[in-house]
Amino acid sequence: MIEEKLNNNIEYIEEWDWEKAVPAGRAVARHKAHKEGIAHEGVHLWVLRLTDKPEILFQHRAKTKDMYPDCLDITVGGHVPFGIKENKIQKESFEEIGISPRNDELIDLGYYRYEEIADELYHREFQHVFLCVDNRPLNQYNFTDGEVDGIFAVRLKDLELLMQSDISFPIEGYEEKSLIEREVSRKDFHPLLFAESMKEYMKVIIQACKEIAVNGSVSTRMPDL
């Protein structure tokens, strides 16, 4: 079996066909995929809070991360280890923020074809994107894998304005076992959220969250691959 030949010290993901948008069944080292532009699968989860004003949760990436440290980013995001076929987003979500939504709690927005080329990075990824509604208090999330320092609630209205232009606004969050408030602007978020390559992606996320808040259901989906 191919799994028996893999080096246990290297993180492996599954290669995908970039043109056909299907898994190829071959393992590839993550660092090699990112260097050579080998397409692979990622999973994203956006958590929406339906309080008096709808809010989207952003993870605070650990200051020790190699790429984009200390940024506010997608609630949960990660690569799918080679060989994992089920509960992909639940695995990543539990590791990063301590929750594991049931399948019937997830809203599947489909796949987004993503490409990033910069210096020594050539990143091609099919991002499987999910939404879920979770109204638990912020202090009930847990961060144990060292990848996430905390979690912050951003009002949907503020996020929509932020996507249009650089503004500042207050947010509430939980980290270091304390509830805190801070003022943020674009510089505090993952810069690629505002990149042209993510424009359609973020448009779908915001529209889908609006639909949930108003109708309780979603018709918006990621563009066809």
N, C-alpha and C positions, 0 to 999 in steps of 0.2 A: 504494500500500500504506500502511496506517496507520502502520507502523513508520517510514516515511520522513517522516512529519509530526510525529513526536515530538521534543521538545526534548532534545537530548543531555545537557543539564546537569541534567535532572530524572530521578529514579529512578521507572520505571513498573512497575506490577504489573498482574495481570489481575483484573478485576472478576468476582466470583462472585454468583450468585443466592442470597440468604440463606435464602429459603424452600425452594427446590428443591435447594440444595446442589450446584450444577453451575456450571462456568465459563460466563461470559457472552460471552467472546470480545472484550471491550472493554478497552483500556488505561486505567489511571487512575494519576495521580501518587500516590506513596506518601503524601506529606504530606496530600493531599486525602482519601485513603481513611481515614486515621487521624483526621481532623478531622470527617468527615461520616458515619462508620460504614459505609463501603462495604466489603462483604465481599470477602475475597481469600484466597489460599492461602498457608500457611506450611509449612515443613518442619522436623521435629525428629528428631534422632538421639540416642539414649541408648546409650552404650558401657558394656558390662558386662565386668568382669574376673573370670574364674573362677580365682582363686588359692586358697589354703587357706581364705580367707573371701571370699565373693562381694562385689565392690565395684562401685559405679556411679561413673563419672567425671563430674565437674562442671567446666565451664570457669570460669575467673576472668575476669569481664568487665573490660575495660580501665577504668582510672580516668578516662579521657577520654570515655567514652560519655555521650551526652546523657541517656539514660534508664537508671536503675538501674545506675550505675557501681559498680565495685569489689565486685560481688556474685558469689557462686557460683551458677551457672545450668546449665540443660540442657547436655549435652555439646556439642551443635551445634544451633543454631536460627536460622532466618532466613526472609526472604520470597523468593518465586520471581519473578525478573525476568520482565517481559512477553515472551512469545515463546519461553521455555524450555519444552520439552516432555519432554525426557529427562534422566536423570542429575541430577535436581534436588538431591537430598540429597548426592550425591557432590560436586557443585560447591561447595555450602555447606560441607561437611565439609573439603574440601581447603583452602579459603580460611581457615577458622577454626583447624583443628588439624592440618592437613598430611596427612590420610589420605583415601583414596577407596575405600571398601569396594565390592566387586563386588556385583551384584544378588543373587547366590546366597548372599551373606553377610548379607544384610539380612532381618530379620523385620518384616513389615509389620503393624502393629497397627491400621491403619485411620485414619480421620479423626476429629478431635475438634472439635466446634462450640464456639468460644470467643468470649466477649463481655466487654469491659472498658470501663467508662465512668468517667472521672475528669477533672475540670476541663476542659481543652481537648482531651482525648483521648477518642475514640469508636472503639474498636478491635473489629472483627468479623473473625474469621479461622477458616478451616477448616484445622486443623493436621494435616498428614499425618505420622504418628508411626512411627518405625522404631526397632528395637533391633538391635544387633550385638554379638558377642563378640569382644574384642580383648585379648589378654594381653601385648602388647608392654610393655616398661618405659616408665615415664612420660617418661623423658628422650628418647624417640624420637618424641614429638609436636613439631610445629613451629607457631609462631605468627608469621605474617608480614603479616597484613592490618591490624594495629593495633587490632583489635576484641577480642582475647583476650590477657590477660597470662600465663596459665598454666593448668595443669590439675591437678585434685585427685581423689584416690580416696577415696570415702566408703563405709564398710562398709554393705552392704544392711541389716543388722540395725539399725545406728545411724540410718539414714535412716528406717526404719519407725518407730522410737521417736520420732524428731524430728517426724514428721508427727502424732503423737498429743499431744506436749507439748514445751515448750522445754527441751532438755537441752544439755549441753556434752560434747564428746568430741574426741579427737585425730584428725587426718587427715594424710596425706602427699601431697605434691604436687611439681610441677616448674614453676619459673618463674625468669626471669632466669638461665637456664642452670645452675640449681642445684636439687638435691633438698632439700626443706624439710619441716618438720613444724610444724603450728599447731593451736591449740585453737579450735573453732568452736561456735556455737550458731545459733539461728534468725536472729539479727541479721546473720549473715554471708552468708545466702542470699537469693536473689531473693525479695522478700516475697510475690509473687503465687503462689509455689509452695504457700503455706499458705492461700490465699484459698478461699472457698467454691466459687467458679467452677472451681477446679482440683482439687477434692476427688476427684471420680470419675476424673479423668485420672491423678492420682498413685497412686490405688488400683490402677488397671490397670497402671501402670509397675512398681510393686513386686511385684504378683502375677505378672506376666509374667517378671520377673527370677527370682523364686523358682522358677517352673516350669522355666526354662532350667537353673538350677543343679541342680535335682533330677532332671528328666526329659530335659533336652536338647531339649525342644520346648515350644511355647506354644499354649494353647487360648484364653487370655484375649484379648479385643479391646476396642477403644474402643466406647462405646455407639453404637447405630445413629443415623444422622443423621435 
